[in-house]
């Protein structure tokens, strides 16, 4: 059940910090709590009720070798109970409005199997060290649109307001560089779908093989992202290149598309905010990718406090290579029999569209995992104030490289009865590839043109 004492304490702490300047780093005394009563990333180290104490990141299972498919470290565990439409009232205090709406929309099929909680997330020691340094020096600048004194790690492990929590999610550690082959589906209400397969890769600027702050052409770059469409044939060969800027108000995100049919590169001005997501059939916006990405400047962000919620976690069963995509993709929502939910503490924040700004989502309610700073649930509201889309991120920990990330992202449209699922790789022979090397010249429009011609 909800730990009211922890909610009161953390809410009071957040309000105390919010009373000071939102642009200021925390005091040295507060920063010294990291690694003591707080984890190196700023979560409460102590356990409470069904939530255990954090004792460090999960180690790779015995016999696991890098490059293999990720195996479930808890294969023998069974669900402690299952939440259904029949018993949901008993658990609603620990559910989001979006989850409750899913039970109402799909009373016969939507379910939440609840397992024992394991706090598996953590980062490499160099990222922990950078996070500790950030706590006392990193500040928001340019009205909250950028950061000073930030290089890597979590910028605000002891957040003062909702905007700092959002930034923690946006810039969180994802391995420095990674490539992957994953599938995206947008099923019709009856469950029919076609798979779109991507080869994604991104490299944070400080992980470039030739990284040198003094010679970088653009020091406002956060990371580089490239996405190749592998299939279906009608889309194959199209490539998206993104230069992700930190302050996107000062310097908007730069994007280019290589069109295989036209064999040319052109600027892509709509790859931001509520521009359409790649090959998503209108089922997600550009900033729905990675649950939420890009500049947070169009919203006012309010920190509600902490809650204990049943969220998708340690979702290794959705990566099982014995499953076929047809086993997972079903009408209305993914097959919940392969999901795993646990009770975790999350930061709850609310983003409300600013006066004079435009976006198809008038409000977003986000739930950010305290141990990893990544979004696990997001409720999206339309301009009428109606709950429209429900995002659930089925999180997992890439234990060999100490990267918390997603096994599968889902975005459910309550109005159309359709949804989007991104991250399917059960039928792929190769797992994620972390730590490869790229140079700045590999992410230029000229390089994109050369790759396309080949």
Protein Blocks (a to p, Z undefined) as FASTA:
>chain_A
ZZfklmmmmmmmmmmmmmmcfkbccdfklmmmgoplpcfkopafbdchjbccdebdcddd
ehiaghiacddfblmbccfbdcdfklmmmmmmmccfklmmmmmmmmmlgccdddddddfb
ccdfklmmmmmmmmmmpcceehhpacehifbdjfblpafbfklmmmmmmmmcehhpacdd
dddddddfkopacddddddddddfklpfklcfklomblkbfbdcddddfbdfklgoiacd
ddddfblmlmgcddddddfklopacddfklgcjbccehklopacfklgghigcjfklpcc
ddfbdcdddddehilklmpckbcfklmmcghiacfklgccdddddddddddddehiacfb
lbdcddddfklopafbdcdddfkopafbdcdddddddfknopacdfbdcdddfknopacd
ehiaklpcbdcdehiacdfklmcfklmmmmmmZZ
